Amino acid sequence: MATSVKLHGHFSAGEVGELAGVSGNTIGQWARWGYIRASQSDGEPHVYSVEDVAEAVIVNELLRRGVRHRDVRRAIRYLPDYGAWPLSEAPLATTPEGRLVLFRENGEIYALSARGWQLMSVPPEMRDVQLRLRRVS
């Protein structure tokens, strides 16, 4: 897979799953569904980079908070300016119950909708989405 960005590390789906807090099978599903990618090698077996691990961690955190799968796909689709790893690069947040995905840009808050990002006149309470890798024991 050609990319102009320097990639770091070589991880199997199982290793990515351990770091992201899900199974290796889930990582494979997320790669097939387009939530994450195997940027080191998309052949068999898939080989993931540290950057892909970060994206998987954010996907897991969004889903854990109650964000719907279709909203994860929408967020990826509507963040093209954030490159190959939009979820881990963009300044994202959710409402406390995870019903809305929020995006910060130039001091403004946007909510994800079916039509993309909509500027909010009165932003709700927000919880930032932060990258946290799991410790393997």
C-alpha positions in Angstrom: 0.0 0.0 0.0 1.6 3.3 -1.1 1.7 6.2 1.3 3.8 9.3 1.7 3.6 9.2 5.5 6.3 7.3 7.4 4.6 4.4 9.1 5.7 2.9 12.4 5.7 -0.6 13.7 4.3 -3.9 12.4 1.3 -5.4 14.3 -1.0 -8.3 13.7 -4.7 -8.0 14.2 -4.4 -9.8 17.5 -1.8 -7.4 18.7 -3.8 -4.4 17.6 -6.8 -5.8 19.4 -4.9 -6.2 22.6 -3.8 -2.6 22.5 -7.2 -1.3 21.5 -9.2 -3.5 23.9 -11.0 -5.7 21.4 -10.4 -9.1 19.8 -8.3 -9.6 16.7 -11.4 -10.7 14.9 -13.0 -7.3 15.6 -10.0 -5.6 14.2 -10.3 -7.6 11.0 -14.0 -6.7 10.8 -13.2 -3.0 11.3 -10.6 -3.2 8.5 -13.2 -4.8 6.2 -15.8 -2.2 7.1 -13.3 0.7 6.5 -13.1 1.9 10.1 -9.4 1.3 10.2 -6.8 0.1 7.7 -3.9 -2.2 7.5 -1.4 0.4 6.3 1.7 -1.8 6.5 0.2 -4.5 4.4 -3.4 -5.2 3.3 -2.5 -8.6 1.9 -2.9 -11.8 4.0 -2.2 -11.5 6.8 -3.0 -7.8 7.3 -0.2 -5.9 9.0 -1.0 -2.7 10.9 1.1 0.3 11.9 1.1 2.3 15.2 -1.0 4.8 13.4 -3.6 2.1 12.6 -3.6 1.1 16.3 -4.4 4.7 17.3 -7.3 4.7 14.9 -8.6 1.4 16.4 -8.4 2.8 19.9 -10.5 5.8 18.9 -13.1 3.5 17.1 -13.3 1.4 20.3 -13.7 4.4 22.5 -16.5 5.9 20.3 -18.4 2.6 20.2 -17.9 2.1 24.0 -19.4 5.5 24.6 -22.5 4.4 22.6 -21.8 6.0 19.3 -23.6 4.1 16.5 -21.6 2.2 13.9 -23.1 4.4 11.1 -21.9 7.5 12.9 -18.4 6.2 13.1 -18.5 5.7 9.3 -20.0 9.2 8.9 -17.3 10.8 11.0 -14.6 9.1 8.8 -16.4 10.1 5.6 -16.8 13.8 6.8 -13.2 14.2 8.0 -11.3 14.0 4.6 -8.9 16.8 5.6 -7.5 14.7 8.4 -5.8 12.2 6.1 -5.6 8.4 6.4 -6.2 8.4 10.2 -9.0 11.0 10.6 -10.5 9.8 13.9 -7.2 9.9 15.8 -6.1 13.2 14.1 -9.3 15.3 14.4 -10.3 17.0 17.7 -13.4 14.9 18.5 -15.7 14.7 21.5 -19.0 13.2 22.3 -21.9 14.2 24.5 -21.6 12.4 27.9 -24.1 9.7 26.8 -22.4 9.2 23.4 -25.5 10.2 21.4 -23.6 12.9 19.4 -20.1 13.0 17.9 -18.7 16.5 18.1 -15.9 18.2 16.3 -13.9 21.3 17.2 -12.5 23.7 14.6 -11.4 27.3 14.9 -13.2 27.7 18.2 -16.5 26.4 16.9 -18.3 23.2 17.8 -19.9 21.0 15.2 -22.3 18.0 15.6 -22.2 15.1 13.2 -25.4 14.6 11.2 -26.5 12.6 8.2 -25.5 15.7 6.1 -22.1 16.1 7.7 -20.9 18.6 10.4 -23.5 21.1 11.5 -22.4 24.2 13.5 -23.9 24.3 17.0 -25.1 27.6 18.3 -25.3 26.3 21.9 -22.8 23.4 22.4 -23.8 20.7 24.8 -21.6 19.2 27.6 -18.7 17.4 25.9 -16.3 14.6 26.7 -13.1 14.7 24.6 -12.1 11.5 22.8 -8.5 10.8 23.8 -6.1 8.1 22.7 -5.4 5.6 25.5 -3.6 2.4 24.8 -4.2 -0.6 27.0 -1.4 -2.2 29.0 -0.8 -5.8 28.1 -0.1 -7.9 31.2 
